[in-house]
């Protein structure tokens, strides 16, 4: 019984830790969106997306409103979006997207994570040939036909649409992200979540032990408060 309780407690703490990390990430995205284009989601398309993403991870409305209010004050720090690129062991490319109010602290921490994980931090832009940026929109599949949606959205940049459980996942070129958001909103199609991802052009094949080593480095990076997302080209 004691082991079961400890396992449940560990699972609960891990879930809360992931939730807290998600809320911190969304809070910073709200701050950047508000600083760029104001606190009104009706006139701020980036803020609308961030709010929808916040709802997707069950962030309470009062926390969303509080984050918008804080970002509207002069006392709120300015977060800067920075990318750090490097290689983990076995030549695996790793890119960490960060938001920071202290870039010197952030780069020192990211360099430390790479070093401790037997990796090397590289120069900005060094992985441009490995990753391609894509827009990824998730919408409900209920009452929708995949083929009809494809025909309806292809002129707005829909490259590919996948079905996943009760959702349709729409992929666009990075440059078409805004056009797709606008099209979905105008067609009254609710966006469950939307993000910009980096898809690898080439993959590195590793054995199970090597994969474990890479995963440990990725998890360490993801646990850093300044890291928003981590992308890699290891074959899973």
KEKE-3310 file (N, C-alpha, C; in steps of 0.2 Angstrom, whole numbers, plus 5000, padded with zeros to 4 digits):
npx = (5004:5010:5019:5011:5005:5015:5019:5008:5008:5020:5016:5006:5013:5022:5012:5007:5019:5021:5010:5012:5023:5018:5009:5017:5024:5014:5010:5022:5021:5009:5013:5022:5014:5005:5013:5018:5006:4996:4982:4970:4961:4953:4958:4971:4979:4988:4988:4975:4977:4986:4978:4968:4977:4980:4968:4967:4976:4969:4971:4966:4953:4954:4968:4973:4967:4974:4987:4987:4983:4995:5004:5001:5005:5018:5027:5029:5041:5051:5050:5061:5062:5072:5082:5092:5104:5111:5121:5118:5124:5130:5128:5115:5104:5098:5087:5082:5069:5067:5061:5066:5070:5082:5095:5108:5109:5101:5108:5119:5114:5108:5120:5126:5118:5119:5132:5134:5126:5134:5134:5135:5134:5129:5131:5119:5107:5114:5107:5098:5097:5092:5080:5063:5051:5034:5017:5005:4989:4975:4959:4942:4936:4923:4908:4914:4921:4935:4941:4933:4936:4950:4949:4942:4952:4964:4968:4972:4983:4984:4994:4994:4983:4979:4971:4967:4962:4949:4951:4956:4972:4980:4992:5003:5013:5026:5025:5012:5005:4998:4988:4980:4976:4967:4958:4952:4946:4937:4929:4922:4927:4932:4948:4957:4970:4985:5001:5018:5029:5045:5050:5060:5072:5080:5084:5091:5097:5096:5102:5093:5099:5107:5097:5090:5100:5099:5086:5087:5095:5086:5075:5081:5083:5070:5065:5070:5066:5066:5065:5054:5051:5057:5066:5071:5081:5081:5077:5062)
npy = (4994:5006:5008:5010:5022:5031:5030:5036:5048:5053:5054:5063:5075:5076:5079:5091:5099:5099:5106:5119:5123:5124:5135:5145:5146:5150:5162:5170:5171:5178:5190:5195:5196:5206:5217:5219:5222:5226:5225:5220:5207:5206:5215:5210:5198:5189:5188:5183:5169:5165:5165:5156:5144:5144:5141:5128:5121:5121:5132:5143:5156:5167:5168:5170:5182:5190:5189:5196:5208:5211:5212:5223:5234:5246:5241:5228:5216:5216:5204:5194:5186:5173:5161:5146:5136:5120:5105:5089:5074:5062:5069:5074:5087:5101:5113:5126:5136:5151:5163:5177:5188:5192:5189:5186:5178:5168:5162:5158:5147:5139:5135:5128:5117:5111:5107:5099:5089:5083:5090:5103:5120:5130:5142:5155:5152:5141:5129:5131:5124:5112:5112:5116:5128:5127:5131:5125:5120:5115:5109:5105:5089:5086:5084:5088:5086:5079:5080:5090:5101:5102:5106:5118:5126:5126:5137:5146:5142:5129:5115:5102:5090:5081:5068:5065:5056:5065:5076:5088:5091:5104:5109:5122:5132:5142:5156:5157:5157:5167:5170:5158:5158:5169:5165:5154:5160:5169:5159:5155:5143:5135:5137:5125:5125:5133:5134:5137:5126:5117:5107:5093:5091:5081:5065:5058:5042:5032:5020:5012:5016:5027:5035:5038:5045:5057:5061:5064:5076:5084:5085:5091:5104:5107:5109:5121:5137:5147:5142:5139:5130:5114:5108:5094:5083:5069:5052:5045)
npz = (5000:5004:4994:4983:4986:4987:4973:4967:4973:4968:4954:4955:4959:4948:4938:4943:4942:4929:4925:4931:4925:4912:4914:4918:4906:4897:4903:4901:4887:4886:4891:4882:4870:4874:4877:4864:4856:4864:4877:4872:4867:4855:4846:4845:4838:4841:4855:4856:4851:4861:4873:4869:4869:4882:4888:4883:4891:4902:4910:4923:4921:4929:4931:4919:4916:4926:4922:4910:4915:4923:4913:4907:4914:4919:4927:4925:4919:4904:4892:4882:4866:4862:4853:4856:4850:4847:4848:4854:4862:4850:4838:4838:4833:4843:4847:4857:4861:4869:4882:4890:4903:4906:4897:4898:4910:4905:4894:4900:4908:4898:4891:4901:4903:4891:4891:4903:4898:4889:4877:4865:4864:4850:4837:4834:4821:4816:4814:4804:4792:4796:4802:4798:4799:4805:4805:4816:4819:4829:4828:4832:4827:4827:4818:4806:4790:4784:4770:4765:4773:4770:4756:4759:4765:4759:4751:4760:4765:4770:4771:4774:4782:4796:4805:4822:4835:4841:4834:4821:4814:4807:4796:4791:4781:4789:4786:4783:4794:4801:4791:4791:4804:4803:4794:4799:4810:4804:4798:4808:4815:4828:4836:4844:4849:4844:4837:4833:4826:4824:4812:4809:4795:4793:4801:4815:4819:4833:4846:4860:4872:4869:4865:4877:4884:4876:4879:4892:4892:4885:4893:4904:4899:4896:4908:4913:4918:4908:4896:4883:4873:4866:4852:4842:4832:4833:4829:4834)
capx = (5000:5014:5022:5006:5003:5021:5019:5002:5010:5025:5013:5003:5018:5024:5007:5007:5025:5020:5005:5015:5028:5014:5006:5023:5025:5008:5011:5027:5018:5004:5017:5025:5009:5002:5018:5018:5000:4990:4979:4963:4962:4949:4963:4978:4978:4993:4985:4969:4979:4989:4972:4965:4981:4979:4962:4968:4979:4965:4973:4960:4952:4957:4975:4974:4966:4979:4993:4986:4984:5002:5008:4999:5008:5025:5032:5031:5048:5051:5053:5064:5062:5079:5083:5098:5105:5117:5121:5119:5128:5129:5126:5108:5103:5094:5085:5078:5066:5067:5059:5070:5071:5089:5098:5115:5107:5098:5113:5124:5111:5108:5127:5128:5114:5122:5139:5133:5123:5139:5133:5139:5130:5132:5129:5112:5106:5118:5103:5093:5096:5090:5073:5059:5046:5027:5011:5001:4982:4971:4952:4938:4934:4916:4904:4918:4923:4942:4941:4929:4941:4956:4947:4940:4957:4970:4970:4974:4990:4984:4999:4992:4978:4979:4966:4970:4957:4943:4954:4960:4978:4981:4999:5004:5020:5027:5023:5005:5002:4993:4982:4976:4972:4962:4953:4948:4941:4931:4924:4919:4930:4936:4954:4958:4977:4989:5008:5023:5034:5051:5051:5067:5072:5084:5083:5097:5094:5100:5099:5089:5103:5108:5090:5089:5104:5097:5080:5089:5097:5080:5071:5084:5082:5063:5064:5073:5061:5067:5064:5047:5050:5063:5065:5077:5080:5082:5071:5059)
capy = (5000:5012:5009:5013:5029:5035:5031:5041:5055:5056:5055:5069:5080:5077:5082:5098:5102:5101:5111:5125:5125:5126:5141:5150:5147:5154:5169:5174:5172:5184:5196:5197:5198:5212:5222:5220:5224:5229:5220:5219:5201:5208:5218:5207:5191:5184:5187:5178:5163:5163:5164:5149:5139:5144:5137:5121:5117:5122:5138:5147:5162:5173:5168:5173:5189:5193:5189:5201:5215:5212:5214:5230:5238:5248:5238:5221:5216:5215:5197:5194:5179:5171:5154:5144:5130:5116:5098:5085:5068:5058:5073:5076:5094:5103:5120:5128:5143:5154:5170:5179:5195:5192:5185:5184:5172:5162:5159:5154:5141:5134:5132:5123:5111:5107:5105:5094:5083:5081:5093:5109:5126:5133:5149:5156:5151:5136:5124:5133:5119:5106:5113:5120:5131:5126:5132:5119:5122:5110:5110:5099:5085:5084:5087:5091:5081:5081:5082:5097:5106:5103:5111:5125:5129:5125:5143:5150:5139:5122:5110:5095:5090:5075:5066:5062:5056:5069:5083:5088:5095:5108:5111:5127:5136:5147:5162:5157:5156:5173:5169:5153:5160:5174:5161:5149:5164:5171:5154:5153:5137:5136:5135:5123:5127:5135:5135:5137:5121:5116:5100:5092:5089:5074:5062:5054:5035:5030:5015:5014:5019:5033:5039:5039:5051:5063:5063:5067:5082:5088:5086:5096:5110:5109:5111:5128:5142:5152:5138:5138:5123:5111:5104:5090:5078:5062:5048:5042)
capz = (5000:5004:4987:4978:4988:4985:4966:4966:4975:4963:4948:4956:4959:4942:4935:4945:4940:4921:4924:4933:4919:4907:4916:4917:4898:4894:4906:4897:4880:4886:4892:4875:4866:4877:4876:4857:4852:4868:4881:4870:4862:4849:4841:4846:4836:4845:4861:4855:4851:4868:4877:4867:4871:4889:4890:4881:4896:4908:4914:4925:4918:4933:4930:4912:4916:4930:4917:4905:4919:4924:4907:4905:4919:4917:4932:4922:4915:4896:4890:4875:4863:4860:4852:4857:4845:4848:4847:4860:4860:4844:4833:4838:4833:4848:4847:4863:4861:4876:4883:4895:4905:4908:4892:4901:4914:4901:4890:4904:4910:4893:4890:4907:4902:4885:4893:4907:4894:4884:4871:4863:4862:4844:4835:4831:4814:4814:4813:4800:4787:4799:4804:4795:4804:4802:4809:4818:4822:4831:4828:4834:4821:4827:4813:4800:4785:4783:4764:4764:4777:4766:4751:4761:4768:4755:4748:4765:4767:4773:4768:4776:4788:4799:4810:4828:4839:4840:4832:4815:4814:4801:4795:4786:4781:4794:4783:4782:4801:4802:4786:4793:4810:4801:4790:4804:4814:4800:4796:4815:4817:4835:4837:4851:4850:4838:4839:4828:4828:4820:4810:4806:4788:4793:4808:4818:4822:4839:4850:4866:4877:4867:4866:4885:4885:4873:4882:4899:4891:4883:4899:4908:4895:4897:4915:4914:4918:4903:4890:4881:4869:4864:4846:4840:4826:4835:4827:4840)
cpx = (5004:5017:5017:5005:5009:5021:5014:5005:5015:5021:5009:5007:5020:5019:5007:5013:5024:5015:5008:5019:5023:5011:5011:5024:5020:5009:5016:5024:5013:5008:5019:5020:5006:5007:5019:5012:4994:4986:4972:4964:4958:4953:4970:4977:4982:4990:4979:4971:4982:4983:4969:4970:4981:4973:4963:4972:4976:4968:4967:4959:4955:4965:4977:4973:4971:4986:4993:4986:4991:5006:5007:5002:5015:5030:5033:5037:5046:5054:5056:5064:5069:5079:5091:5099:5111:5116:5122:5123:5126:5126:5119:5107:5097:5093:5080:5076:5065:5064:5063:5070:5078:5093:5105:5114:5105:5103:5118:5121:5110:5115:5128:5124:5117:5128:5138:5129:5127:5137:5137:5134:5133:5130:5122:5112:5110:5114:5097:5092:5093:5082:5069:5053:5039:5022:5007:4995:4978:4964:4948:4936:4926:4912:4908:4921:4931:4943:4938:4934:4947:4954:4945:4946:4964:4972:4972:4981:4990:4989:4996:4987:4978:4973:4969:4964:4951:4945:4956:4966:4980:4988:5000:5012:5020:5024:5015:5001:4996:4987:4978:4972:4966:4956:4949:4943:4936:4926:4921:4921:4934:4942:4956:4965:4980:4996:5012:5029:5040:5051:5057:5067:5076:5083:5090:5095:5099:5098:5096:5093:5105:5102:5089:5094:5102:5091:5082:5091:5091:5076:5074:5083:5075:5061:5066:5067:5060:5065:5056:5046:5057:5062:5072:5076:5082:5076:5069:5056)
cpy = (5006:5013:5012:5020:5033:5036:5036:5048:5058:5058:5062:5075:5082:5081:5090:5102:5104:5106:5118:5127:5128:5133:5147:5152:5152:5162:5173:5176:5178:5190:5199:5199:5204:5218:5224:5224:5226:5223:5217:5213:5202:5211:5215:5200:5186:5183:5182:5171:5160:5161:5157:5143:5139:5140:5129:5117:5119:5127:5142:5154:5168:5173:5171:5180:5193:5194:5195:5208:5216:5215:5221:5236:5240:5244:5231:5221:5214:5208:5197:5187:5178:5163:5152:5137:5127:5109:5094:5079:5065:5062:5075:5084:5096:5110:5121:5135:5145:5161:5172:5187:5197:5187:5182:5178:5166:5158:5155:5147:5136:5131:5127:5117:5107:5104:5099:5088:5081:5083:5099:5114:5129:5140:5149:5156:5145:5130:5125:5128:5113:5106:5117:5122:5130:5129:5126:5121:5115:5112:5104:5096:5084:5088:5090:5085:5084:5083:5089:5102:5107:5108:5118:5129:5130:5132:5148:5147:5132:5117:5103:5095:5082:5074:5063:5062:5060:5076:5082:5093:5098:5110:5116:5129:5141:5154:5163:5156:5161:5172:5164:5154:5164:5170:5157:5154:5167:5166:5151:5145:5138:5133:5132:5125:5129:5136:5134:5132:5121:5109:5099:5089:5082:5072:5058:5048:5034:5024:5017:5018:5026:5038:5042:5045:5057:5066:5066:5074:5087:5089:5091:5103:5112:5111:5118:5133:5146:5148:5137:5132:5121:5107:5100:5086:5071:5058:5045:5035)
cpz = (5000:4998:4983:4980:4986:4977:4964:4968:4970:4957:4949:4956:4952:4937:4936:4943:4933:4921:4926:4928:4913:4908:4915:4910:4895:4897:4903:4890:4880:4887:4886:4871:4868:4875:4868:4854:4857:4871:4878:4865:4855:4844:4841:4844:4839:4852:4861:4855:4858:4873:4876:4870:4879:4892:4888:4887:4903:4913:4917:4922:4922:4933:4924:4912:4920:4926:4912:4909:4920:4918:4904:4909:4917:4922:4929:4918:4908:4895:4883:4872:4860:4859:4853:4854:4847:4846:4853:4858:4853:4838:4832:4838:4838:4848:4853:4862:4868:4876:4890:4897:4907:4903:4895:4905:4910:4897:4894:4906:4904:4891:4895:4905:4896:4888:4898:4904:4889:4877:4870:4861:4855:4843:4833:4824:4812:4812:4808:4794:4789:4800:4800:4799:4801:4807:4810:4822:4823:4832:4830:4827:4821:4822:4807:4796:4783:4775:4762:4767:4773:4760:4753:4763:4764:4752:4753:4768:4770:4768:4768:4782:4790:4804:4816:4833:4837:4837:4825:4816:4808:4801:4790:4786:4786:4792:4783:4789:4802:4797:4788:4799:4808:4798:4794:4808:4810:4798:4802:4817:4823:4835:4844:4853:4844:4841:4832:4830:4823:4818:4807:4799:4788:4800:4809:4821:4828:4842:4856:4871:4875:4867:4873:4886:4883:4877:4889:4898:4889:4889:4904:4905:4897:4904:4917:4913:4911:4896:4889:4877:4867:4858:4845:4834:4827:4833:4833:4838)
residu = (UNK:UNK:UNK:UNK:UNK:UNK:UNK:UNK:UNK:UNK:UNK:UNK:UNK:UNK:UNK:UNK:UNK:UNK:UNK:UNK:UNK:UNK:UNK:UNK:UNK:UNK:UNK:UNK:UNK:UNK:UNK:UNK:UNK:UNK:UNK:UNK:UNK:UNK:UNK:UNK:UNK:UNK:UNK:UNK:UNK:UNK:UNK:UNK:UNK:UNK:UNK:UNK:UNK:UNK:UNK:UNK:UNK:UNK:UNK:UNK:UNK:UNK:UNK:UNK:UNK:UNK:UNK:UNK:UNK:UNK:UNK:UNK:UNK:UNK:UNK:UNK:UNK:UNK:UNK:UNK:UNK:UNK:UNK:UNK:UNK:UNK:UNK:UNK:UNK:UNK:UNK:UNK:UNK:UNK:UNK:UNK:UNK:UNK:UNK:UNK:UNK:UNK:UNK:UNK:UNK:UNK:UNK:UNK:UNK:UNK:UNK:UNK:UNK:UNK:UNK:UNK:UNK:UNK:UNK:UNK:UNK:UNK:UNK:UNK:UNK:UNK:UNK:UNK:UNK:UNK:UNK:UNK:UNK:UNK:UNK:UNK:UNK:UNK:UNK:UNK:UNK:UNK:UNK:UNK:UNK:UNK:UNK:UNK:UNK:UNK:UNK:UNK:UNK:UNK:UNK:UNK:UNK:UNK:UNK:UNK:UNK:UNK:UNK:UNK:UNK:UNK:UNK:UNK:UNK:UNK:UNK:UNK:UNK:UNK:UNK:UNK:UNK:UNK:UNK:UNK:UNK:UNK:UNK:UNK:UNK:UNK:UNK:UNK:UNK:UNK:UNK:UNK:UNK:UNK:UNK:UNK:UNK:UNK:UNK:UNK:UNK:UNK:UNK:UNK:UNK:UNK:UNK:UNK:UNK:UNK:UNK:UNK:UNK:UNK:UNK:UNK:UNK:UNK:UNK:UNK:UNK:UNK:UNK:UNK:UNK:UNK:UNK:UNK:UNK:UNK:UNK:UNK:UNK:UNK:UNK:UNK)
# end
